[in-house]
Amino acid sequence: MAKIRKRGSSYQIDYFDPTGKRVRQSFGKRKDAEQELGKRVSLIGENRYLDVKKDYTTTLKELLTKYEENYKLQISFNGLKKYCIENFKNYFGEDTLLANIRYVDLETYRNHLIQKITRHGTKRADASVNREIATLCHVFSKAVEWDMIEQNPFNKGKSLLLKLNNQRVIYLTEEEIIRLIKECRPQEHLYHVVTCALNTGLRKGDILQLKWEQIRNGFIYPDRDTATKKRREIPINEDLAQMFKEIRKKQGLTSKYVFTYHARTIQRIDRAFKGALRRAGIENFRFHDLRHTFASHLIMRGASLKEVQELLGHKTMTMTLRYAHLSQEHKKKAVGLLNGLTGSIKTDMSQNCHISDSENLQVSNLLKLQ
């Protein structure tokens, strides 16, 4: 006879399958145990039990274990993905069957993340929520490919990713760059890292993990971009080349990494960077905004959007277009330098042409509309 019994903090289903084999399985929640037992009893009654789909018997723990086996060597695994996997286990329960995780459960989890408070007492950023949801979607996509479930539950509704406002472009002026560099100089390792960011537009992780073997023939070759899966090459300008020579001379051959602190690889610079910003009087600025600063000053000094796209490693022009207005503003300033050039021509024309007051008013109104 099929039954459910409570064992510690879990609930165990207990029944005999059509072959006479006794089956016992535990679940974290009573409702999950009841649903699964009801489903299996129904399959036995319909003589379809032996044709049961794999997702009726595969647990979330089995899927996440398989996922970790295949992706544990991925660069982002020990950071983001390991954190996400623990969250999935805690929220859904390790023993939960994949078949019992529905689209509504995924949407509820997304909304739970939106309201979740960070360790700093604030709500999670939309981008942070999206990264976790994207990871979970990838987990279920692999489950389909690995024949662990029939269909990805994410495909049963609209996208659960939040729409982001990616137009935030905060960059330092030349005067602010000078102030920041001045405050970074006392901490040599911070000065080197910030200088590299301003001259290459590389992300913080790429800079801190940069190896000497990635610098050759006047270019930096970062690791394959995690977003576009493409390799890039970043030209080294004279300022950066000189800094690399100084670092190399001081290091000798003691480290395979370019940026070190007391002969050790730099793990974090957050506190030092915030201190330098505070002393420089710069507010509401993140390290990633150095990347925006790099791109913004390239545009303002005449680089094309296509060139900036390639240097930043953007897959499409959409992300790069956020800098387009900077190019337009500087074009306006450039043309503004010609003010007065044709002033004498206008004066001569006004003397030779008889324009009535009413016509002058019409022209003025037309210019205002434009």
VEXNUDO-937379 format. One line per field, with one value per residue (C-alpha): residue in one letter; x, y, z; chain. Coordinates in steps of 0.25 Angstrom, whole numbers. Each point is the difference from the previous one (the first is absolute). Example, Ala and Ser with C-alpha at 12.3 -4.5 7.8 and 13.67 -1.06 7.14 Angstrom:
2
marvo	c(A,S)
xx	c(49,6)
yy	c(-18,14)
zz	c(31,-2)
doti	c(A,A)
END
This chain:
370
marvo	c(M,A,K,I,R,K,R,G,S,S,Y,Q,I,D,Y,F,D,P,T,G,K,R,V,R,Q,S,F,G,K,R,K,D,A,E,Q,E,L,G,K,R,V,S,L,I,G,E,N,R,Y,L,D,V,K,K,D,Y,T,T,T,L,K,E,L,L,T,K,Y,E,E,N,Y,K,L,Q,I,S,F,N,G,L,K,K,Y,C,I,E,N,F,K,N,Y,F,G,E,D,T,L,L,A,N,I,R,Y,V,D,L,E,T,Y,R,N,H,L,I,Q,K,I,T,R,H,G,T,K,R,A,D,A,S,V,N,R,E,I,A,T,L,C,H,V,F,S,K,A,V,E,W,D,M,I,E,Q,N,P,F,N,K,G,K,S,L,L,L,K,L,N,N,Q,R,V,I,Y,L,T,E,E,E,I,I,R,L,I,K,E,C,R,P,Q,E,H,L,Y,H,V,V,T,C,A,L,N,T,G,L,R,K,G,D,I,L,Q,L,K,W,E,Q,I,R,N,G,F,I,Y,P,D,R,D,T,A,T,K,K,R,R,E,I,P,I,N,E,D,L,A,Q,M,F,K,E,I,R,K,K,Q,G,L,T,S,K,Y,V,F,T,Y,H,A,R,T,I,Q,R,I,D,R,A,F,K,G,A,L,R,R,A,G,I,E,N,F,R,F,H,D,L,R,H,T,F,A,S,H,L,I,M,R,G,A,S,L,K,E,V,Q,E,L,L,G,H,K,T,M,T,M,T,L,R,Y,A,H,L,S,Q,E,H,K,K,K,A,V,G,L,L,N,G,L,T,G,S,I,K,T,D,M,S,Q,N,C,H,I,S,D,S,E,N,L,Q,V,S,N,L,L,K,L,Q)
xx	c(0,5,3,8,7,8,14,8,-2,-4,-12,2,-9,-1,-6,2,1,-6,12,-2,12,-1,3,3,4,1,-5,3,-15,-12,-8,11,0,-16,1,10,-6,-14,7,7,-13,-7,10,-1,-15,1,11,10,9,12,-1,2,8,14,-4,-10,12,11,3,5,12,4,-1,8,11,1,0,12,7,0,2,9,12,-8,6,-13,-3,6,-6,-13,-5,4,-7,-13,1,-1,-12,-7,2,-5,-12,-5,5,11,-10,-11,-3,3,-14,-6,7,-9,0,-8,11,11,-8,-2,15,3,-9,6,14,-6,-4,12,9,15,10,1,-15,-5,-8,7,3,-8,13,4,-14,1,14,-6,-13,9,8,-12,-5,13,0,-14,4,12,-10,-8,13,4,-13,-3,-13,-9,-2,6,-11,5,-5,-15,-1,6,14,3,12,-3,2,12,4,13,2,8,12,8,14,11,4,15,1,-6,9,12,-6,-2,13,7,-8,4,15,3,-5,8,-8,-13,7,4,-14,-7,9,-1,-16,1,9,-7,-14,2,-9,5,1,8,10,2,2,9,12,13,-2,-12,8,8,3,-6,-14,-7,-8,-10,-6,-12,-12,-10,-11,3,9,10,15,4,13,2,11,10,2,13,-4,-4,12,9,-8,2,15,1,-8,8,13,-5,-6,11,-5,-6,-15,-7,-11,2,-7,5,0,12,3,-14,-11,-10,-13,-8,2,-14,3,13,-8,-11,10,7,-14,-4,14,-2,-14,-7,-13,-10,11,4,12,-8,-2,15,-4,-11,11,9,-11,-5,13,3,-13,3,14,-5,-1,-11,-12,5,14,-5,-9,11,9,-11,-3,-15,-7,-10,1,-12,8,10,-11,-1,13,-6,-5,14,5,-12,3,14,-4,-9,11,10,-10,-3,15,-5,-10,3,7,-12,-5,5,-6,-14,2,3,-12,-9,4,-2,-13,-13,-7,-13,-2,-11,10,10,-10,-4,15,3,-12,4,14,-6,-8,12)
yy	c(0,14,9,12,1,11,-3,11,13,-7,-8,-14,-7,-15,-9,-13,1,-9,-9,-2,8,9,15,10,15,12,14,14,4,-8,5,-4,-14,-1,5,-10,-12,4,0,-13,-7,6,-6,-14,1,3,-11,11,0,-7,11,11,12,3,13,-7,-7,10,9,14,-5,-10,11,10,-10,-3,14,3,-12,6,15,0,4,12,14,5,-13,2,14,2,-14,-7,11,-2,-15,1,9,-9,-12,8,6,-12,-11,-10,-12,8,-7,8,-4,8,13,7,14,6,-4,6,13,0,-3,12,9,-5,4,14,2,-6,9,0,0,15,1,4,-8,-7,7,-5,-4,-9,-7,-2,-7,-10,-2,-2,-10,-8,0,-5,-12,-4,1,-9,-10,-1,-2,-11,-7,3,7,1,15,13,6,14,-3,0,15,13,4,2,9,14,11,8,15,-2,15,3,7,7,4,8,13,3,8,-11,-10,8,1,-15,-4,9,-7,-14,3,-3,-14,-4,-13,8,11,-11,-7,13,5,-13,1,15,-4,-13,-1,-14,-5,-1,-15,0,10,-7,-13,5,-8,4,-10,7,12,-1,8,13,-6,-6,-13,-2,-13,-4,10,-7,7,0,-13,8,3,15,7,13,10,5,15,7,3,-14,-6,8,-4,-15,2,6,-11,-11,6,1,-14,-7,-14,-3,0,-5,11,14,7,-5,6,-4,-11,-6,0,11,-6,13,15,5,6,7,5,6,7,6,5,6,8,4,5,-9,-5,-11,-7,-14,-7,-5,15,1,-9,11,11,-7,-1,14,6,-8,5,14,0,-5,-15,-7,-7,-13,1,2,-12,-9,5,-2,-14,4,-11,10,15,2,1,9,10,5,8,6,13,3,0,9,10,2,1,12,6,-1,6,11,5,5,10,14,-6,4,12,10,-7,1,15,2,-8,8,13,-5,-7,7,-10,5,-1,-10,-9,2,-5,-12,-4,1,-8,-11,-1,-1,-12,-7)
zz	c(0,-4,12,4,13,7,2,8,-9,-12,-6,-5,-10,1,-10,-9,-15,-10,1,15,3,12,-3,11,-3,8,-3,8,-1,3,-12,-9,6,-2,-14,-4,7,-6,-14,2,5,-12,-10,7,-1,-15,-3,-4,12,-8,-11,10,-5,5,6,9,7,-1,12,0,8,-11,-11,8,3,-15,-3,10,-6,-14,3,13,-8,-7,5,5,8,13,1,-6,-3,13,8,-9,1,15,-1,-9,10,12,-7,-8,8,-5,0,-8,-13,-13,-4,12,-4,-8,-7,11,10,-9,0,15,2,-9,8,13,-5,-4,15,6,8,-1,11,-2,3,-14,-10,-11,-13,-12,-7,12,0,-15,1,10,-8,-13,8,4,-14,-5,10,-5,-15,3,7,-13,-8,10,-1,15,-4,-12,0,6,9,-3,-14,5,2,-4,3,15,-2,5,-10,3,-2,-6,-4,13,-5,11,-4,6,-6,-3,13,8,-6,5,14,1,-6,10,12,-5,-2,15,-2,-11,-4,0,-9,-10,0,-2,-11,-7,0,-5,-12,-4,5,5,11,14,0,-13,6,13,-7,-11,-3,-7,-10,-5,-3,-13,-13,5,4,12,-3,11,3,-8,3,8,-7,-14,0,-9,2,-1,-2,7,-5,10,0,4,14,3,-7,9,12,-4,-1,14,6,-7,4,14,0,-7,-3,13,-4,-12,3,-4,12,14,14,9,-11,1,-10,3,4,4,-1,3,13,-5,-12,8,9,-12,-6,14,1,-15,3,-10,4,-6,-8,-2,-5,-12,-4,-3,-12,-4,2,-9,-11,2,-2,-12,-6,4,-6,-14,1,-8,7,-8,6,14,-2,-4,12,10,-6,-1,-8,-7,-2,9,13,-7,-5,15,-3,-13,6,4,-14,-4,11,-4,-14,4,8,-12,-10,11,-2,-14,7,-6,-13,-9,8,-9,-12,7,3,-15,-4,9,-6,-14,3,4,9,7,15,-1,-9,11,10,-8,-2,15,4,-10,6,14,-5,-6)
doti	c(A,A,A,A,A,A,A,A,A,A,A,A,A,A,A,A,A,A,A,A,A,A,A,A,A,A,A,A,A,A,A,A,A,A,A,A,A,A,A,A,A,A,A,A,A,A,A,A,A,A,A,A,A,A,A,A,A,A,A,A,A,A,A,A,A,A,A,A,A,A,A,A,A,A,A,A,A,A,A,A,A,A,A,A,A,A,A,A,A,A,A,A,A,A,A,A,A,A,A,A,A,A,A,A,A,A,A,A,A,A,A,A,A,A,A,A,A,A,A,A,A,A,A,A,A,A,A,A,A,A,A,A,A,A,A,A,A,A,A,A,A,A,A,A,A,A,A,A,A,A,A,A,A,A,A,A,A,A,A,A,A,A,A,A,A,A,A,A,A,A,A,A,A,A,A,A,A,A,A,A,A,A,A,A,A,A,A,A,A,A,A,A,A,A,A,A,A,A,A,A,A,A,A,A,A,A,A,A,A,A,A,A,A,A,A,A,A,A,A,A,A,A,A,A,A,A,A,A,A,A,A,A,A,A,A,A,A,A,A,A,A,A,A,A,A,A,A,A,A,A,A,A,A,A,A,A,A,A,A,A,A,A,A,A,A,A,A,A,A,A,A,A,A,A,A,A,A,A,A,A,A,A,A,A,A,A,A,A,A,A,A,A,A,A,A,A,A,A,A,A,A,A,A,A,A,A,A,A,A,A,A,A,A,A,A,A,A,A,A,A,A,A,A,A,A,A,A,A,A,A,A,A,A,A,A,A,A,A,A,A,A,A,A,A,A,A,A,A,A,A,A,A,A,A,A,A,A,A,A,A,A,A,A,A,A,A,A,A,A,A)
END
